[in-house]
Amino acid sequence: MGYLKLCVGERFDHDMPAEGMSIILANGTPLLTFNFSASPREIQAFLNGNTSFALFAKAELILFLFKIEGFLDWSDLAFTIHLAGDETIDEGDAYLPFNLVLVDPDTKIIKGLRMVTVSPDFRSRLADLIRTQVSVPFDTMNYYRAIGSLYDNFPAASDLLKQAVIVEQGGKTLPTL
């Protein structure tokens, strides 16, 4: 991925779904985009609410689960490295930053930016899951069918959370549920 410029008050000129969320890797750093209409109170919650992250993995599927207190309850996004170009997550002993971007869906203006981190353990597990995912042949239609089937069995993010491989709040690993 090329250089990404993010600035509150400026346009977010990158692909993203209308009125939704997306996750990509930008130079090895997860970028989680929220394309939501938000009140000033919700923007403050986005900027200041406690964050929680989790990873769900089953077969070739990886799902990021996340929560921002006062802004968004537990939600999930599927991720495959096969659609991430040349991106990857380097394993290491450092915390992994997550860039959170709140974008107004009508104007595409960035309303909030925030960086949070997950622990080295989370980073290591994510790197392992991605290595496993890379080793499996990829077929786009099978991938989307597998996601549909997964949601048939786990219809809510809370259902996925119960089976998460790691759960964190504020960069600290919590016992799995």
Phi, psi and omega in degrees: 000143178283187180296136181242121177255124180235128181210128177302134180093350178254164181288145172262100186261054179227155181296137173197155180290151177291136177044061180197197181235155174211155176227133176224170169256131177239102183056043177082004180246126177298137177238112182255117185251131177249112181260075188234148164284133183219139176284165176304322178296318179293324177296318178297321177295319177302316184285331190236348183292148175300139181250147175226144179225153175210163175236133173245136179219134175209124184052235183270006183263137172235131174235132171273133174244143184205156180211140172233113183305132178081351181241313187208128175284177182310128179224171183216154174219131175285149180219136170227134178294338181295337179256012184256016180065224182270011184287157174199171174249123177282135175283149179180179181265012183260156172296148180258122178283145171242126174268126178250130184231124176256121185238134175289126185291335181277316186261344186065019177276136178287122181260341180198143176230142181204143173241131175232167181234157170241159188292163173302327178296316177300313179303314181297316179296319178297315179300318178298315180298320179292319177301317178296316181297320180297326185284349182263131177304144186247133173228121186303313182295318178296323179300310182290328174295318180297322176296315178301316179295320178300315180291336173294323181273334181229078188290343181234153177302327179296329176292319178294320182301324180296338181250013183296146178279338177202142178228134180225152171229124178059034178082008178244131181288134178255158174298141179290152185286000000 
